[in-house]
Amino acid sequence: MVETHNRVRLTLLVVALVGFATVTMVVDRSAFRDRVRELPPWAGPLLDIAAPVQKTLAYPVDFLRERWHHYVALIGVREELAGLRSQLARLQEENLQLREGLVASGRLARIAEMRDAFEVPMLPAELVGSDVSPWFHSVLLDRGRADGVRSGMPVISENGLAGLVVSTSNHASKAMLLLDRQTAIDGTVQRSRARGIVRGGGNEALIFEFVARGADVLPGDLVITSGLDGVYPKGLLVGSVKSVAALGSDLLRTAVLEPAVDFGRLEQVFVMLRRGPTLELLYSNQTGDAVTDSAQEGP
């Protein structure tokens, strides 16, 4: 019985709402036709109630529509971002290549000046390997006898003297760096013309040995090759004086040199395609161009 009454009430309510809506529509249409702008007194409160209800019912639809537009826009943004990232990577690669080109052009310009100064042809070479032994400092170059490289030819960089070619094959060569303990270079202090012997310290420094009496060697002085050893041409920069040992009773004094070449960043070198007279005599008596073990070990 209760259920029957509820159903009847619900039916009557629906019919009343439909009828009320129909009457309202008819009144609104009649008011529009008669150019009546004001609503009836009973329609105003109904409109005030309908507005927030309509807004509440429309909110989920508006929310979903807005999110959908944002999602579509986000897809476009992601595609644009991917394109911008690709463009940025390409520009960074081009910038890196341009910077490398500028560095290489600067090296070539300085090497060209050195070549004109020494009147010696120079062959560019790349470092392709290094000696892992803690007792020796040498590198492997990608140029060999087929390119005109011979043992005993000096190796330089745009900053100064780097080493000496000690052995070759058809398409590769091995160069001993100045840091090697077997290195011995006749050097001159550019300022005072004091002479001495530059030796490899086995680490990141060089040792300059000079006669104590009358020698004028100060920190900051530049040391260059003298050319008197018959191995290296005169005037190649070797390094700068960092410190000088205190004057003692020994005949020889020592100074620590900072190499002109940063061997930790050495990538490209140039082989001077001419041997000094001392090494020319040495290698002219050998049947091959590779240095024997006894010749490499030295006295």
C-alpha positions in Angstrom: 0.0 0.0 0.0 2.8 2.4 0.9 4.6 1.6 -2.3 1.5 2.4 -4.3 1.2 5.8 -2.6 4.9 6.6 -3.3 4.5 5.6 -7.0 1.4 7.8 -7.2 3.2 10.7 -5.6 6.2 10.4 -7.9 4.0 10.2 -10.9 2.1 13.3 -9.8 5.3 15.1 -9.1 6.7 14.3 -12.6 3.5 15.3 -14.2 3.4 18.6 -12.2 7.0 19.4 -13.2 6.4 18.7 -16.8 3.2 20.7 -16.8 4.9 23.5 -15.0 7.7 23.5 -17.5 5.2 23.5 -20.4 3.3 26.4 -18.9 6.5 28.3 -18.4 7.6 27.7 -22.0 4.2 28.9 -23.3 4.4 32.0 -21.1 7.9 32.7 -22.3 7.0 32.3 -25.9 3.9 34.5 -25.5 6.0 37.1 -23.7 8.6 37.0 -26.5 5.8 37.3 -29.2 4.2 40.2 -27.4 7.6 42.0 -26.8 7.2 41.7 -23.1 10.6 41.8 -21.4 9.6 41.4 -17.8 9.0 37.9 -16.3 5.9 37.1 -14.4 6.3 37.4 -10.6 6.2 33.6 -10.1 8.8 33.0 -12.8 11.6 35.1 -11.3 12.3 32.9 -8.3 12.1 29.9 -10.5 14.8 31.4 -12.8 17.0 32.2 -9.8 16.8 28.5 -8.7 17.3 27.1 -12.2 20.5 29.1 -12.9 22.7 27.5 -10.3 21.1 24.1 -10.9 21.9 24.4 -14.6 25.4 25.5 -13.8 25.9 22.5 -11.5 24.6 20.1 -14.1 26.8 21.6 -16.8 30.0 21.6 -14.7 31.0 18.0 -15.4 30.5 18.4 -19.1 32.5 21.7 -19.1 35.2 20.2 -17.0 35.7 17.2 -19.3 35.6 19.5 -22.4 38.3 21.7 -20.9 40.5 18.7 -19.9 40.1 17.3 -23.4 41.3 20.6 -25.0 44.2 20.7 -22.5 45.1 17.1 -23.5 45.0 17.9 -27.2 47.1 21.0 -26.6 49.6 19.0 -24.5 50.1 16.6 -27.3 51.0 19.5 -29.5 53.3 20.9 -26.9 55.1 17.6 -26.6 55.6 17.3 -30.3 56.9 20.9 -30.4 59.2 20.2 -27.5 60.6 17.1 -29.2 61.3 19.2 -32.3 62.9 21.9 -30.3 65.1 19.3 -28.5 66.2 17.9 -31.8 67.0 21.3 -33.1 68.9 22.2 -30.0 71.0 19.0 -30.3 71.8 19.8 -33.9 72.8 23.4 -33.1 75.0 22.2 -30.2 76.7 19.8 -32.6 77.2 22.5 -35.1 78.5 24.9 -32.4 81.0 22.2 -31.2 82.2 21.6 -34.8 82.7 25.4 -35.3 84.6 25.7 -32.0 86.8 22.8 -33.0 87.3 24.5 -36.3 88.4 27.7 -34.6 90.8 25.8 -32.4 92.2 24.0 -35.3 92.6 27.2 -37.4 94.4 28.8 -34.5 96.8 25.9 -34.2 97.4 25.9 -38.0 98.1 29.6 -37.9 100.7 29.3 -35.2 102.2 26.3 -36.9 102.4 28.2 -40.1 104.3 30.9 -38.3 106.7 28.4 -36.8 107.2 26.7 -40.2 108.1 30.0 -41.8 110.5 30.8 -39.0 112.3 27.4 -39.1 111.9 26.9 -42.9 111.1 23.2 -42.2 108.1 21.3 -43.7 105.7 20.0 -41.0 103.3 17.1 -41.1 100.2 17.1 -38.9 99.6 13.9 -36.9 97.0 12.7 -34.5 97.7 10.9 -31.2 96.1 7.4 -31.4 97.6 5.9 -28.3 99.9 6.4 -25.3 102.3 4.3 -23.3 100.7 3.0 -20.1 104.0 2.2 -18.5 104.8 4.4 -15.4 108.5 4.5 -16.4 108.1 5.9 -19.9 106.2 8.7 -21.5 105.5 8.1 -25.2 102.6 8.3 -27.6 101.6 6.6 -30.8 101.0 8.7 -33.9 99.0 7.9 -37.0 101.8 8.8 -39.4 104.7 6.6 -40.5 107.4 6.0 -43.1 104.9 6.1 -45.9 104.2 9.7 -44.9 107.8 10.7 -44.8 108.2 10.3 -41.0 111.6 9.0 -39.8 113.1 8.3 -36.4 114.9 11.3 -34.9 112.4 13.9 -36.2 111.2 16.5 -33.6 107.6 16.5 -32.7 106.0 19.9 -31.8 102.6 21.4 -31.0 101.4 24.9 -31.5 102.7 25.7 -28.0 106.2 24.4 -28.3 108.4 21.3 -28.3 106.6 18.0 -27.5 109.1 15.2 -28.1 111.0 13.1 -30.6 110.1 10.3 -33.0 112.0 7.2 -31.8 110.6 4.4 -34.0 108.4 4.1 -37.1 106.4 1.6 -39.2 104.8 2.1 -42.6 101.7 3.9 -41.2 102.5 4.7 -37.6 105.3 6.0 -35.4 106.2 6.2 -31.7 107.3 9.5 -30.2 109.0 10.0 -26.8 107.7 13.0 -24.9 109.8 15.5 -23.1 108.6 14.2 -19.8 110.4 10.9 -20.3 113.4 10.4 -18.1 115.6 9.6 -21.2 115.0 13.1 -22.6 118.1 15.4 -22.8 117.9 18.7 -24.5 120.5 21.4 -24.8 118.5 24.5 -23.7 119.1 28.2 -23.3 117.4 30.8 -21.1 116.0 33.3 -23.6 116.6 36.3 -21.3 120.1 35.8 -20.0 121.3 33.2 -22.6 122.4 30.9 -19.8 122.9 27.3 -21.1 122.0 24.0 -19.6 120.5 20.6 -20.1 116.8 20.0 -19.9 115.9 16.5 -18.7 112.5 14.7 -18.2 111.4 14.5 -14.6 109.2 11.5 -15.2 106.2 13.5 -14.0 104.6 16.7 -15.1 107.7 18.8 -14.7 111.1 19.2 -16.4 114.5 19.6 -14.8 116.9 22.3 -16.1 120.6 21.7 -15.0 123.0 24.5 -15.5 126.4 25.6 -14.3 126.1 27.5 -11.0 128.9 30.0 -11.5 127.8 33.1 -13.4 124.4 31.7 -14.4 121.4 34.0 -14.4 118.2 32.0 -14.1 115.1 33.4 -12.5 111.5 32.1 -12.1 109.4 33.1 -15.1 112.4 32.8 -17.5 111.6 31.0 -20.8 113.9 28.2 -21.9 114.3 27.4 -25.6 116.3 24.9 -27.5 119.8 26.1 -28.3 120.3 23.8 -31.4 123.8 22.8 -30.2 122.8 19.2 -29.5 122.3 18.6 -33.2 118.9 17.0 -32.5 116.4 19.9 -32.2 116.5 23.1 -34.2 117.3 26.3 -32.4 114.5 28.5 -30.9 111.8 25.9 -30.0 110.0 26.8 -26.7 110.6 24.1 -24.1 109.1 25.6 -20.9 109.2 28.3 -18.3 111.2 28.3 -15.0 109.0 27.7 -12.0 111.6 27.6 -9.2 115.4 27.6 -8.9 117.3 25.5 -6.3 119.3 27.4 -3.7 122.9 28.0 -4.4 125.1 25.3 -2.8 128.5 23.9 -3.1 127.8 21.8 -6.2 129.0 22.9 -9.5 125.6 22.4 -11.1 122.3 24.0 -10.0 118.8 22.8 -11.0 115.6 24.6 -11.8 112.1 23.2 -12.3 110.5 23.9 -15.6 106.8 23.9 -16.5 106.5 22.5 -20.0 105.2 24.8 -22.7 103.0 21.9 -23.9 100.0 20.7 -21.8 100.6 17.0 -22.3 97.4 16.1 -20.6 95.4 17.8 -23.4 97.7 16.9 -26.3 95.6 15.7 -29.2 97.3 16.9 -32.4 101.0 17.4 -33.1 103.2 18.2 -36.0 106.3 16.3 -37.1 109.2 18.4 -38.4 110.3 16.5 -41.5 114.0 17.0 -41.0 116.5 15.4 -38.7 119.3 17.2 -36.9 122.9 16.5 -38.0 123.6 14.3 -35.0 120.7 12.0 -35.5 121.2 12.1 -39.3 124.7 10.6 -38.7 123.3 8.1 -36.2 120.5 6.8 -38.4 122.5 6.9 -41.7 124.6 4.0 -40.3 121.5 1.9 -39.6 119.9 -0.4 -42.1 116.4 0.2 -40.8 114.7 3.3 -39.6 113.4 1.8 -36.3 115.4 2.6 -33.2 117.0 -0.4 -31.6 116.6 -1.2 -27.9 120.1 -0.2 -27.2 119.7 3.1 -29.0 116.5 3.9 -27.1 117.9 3.1 -23.7 120.8 5.5 -24.2 123.9 5.6 -22.0 
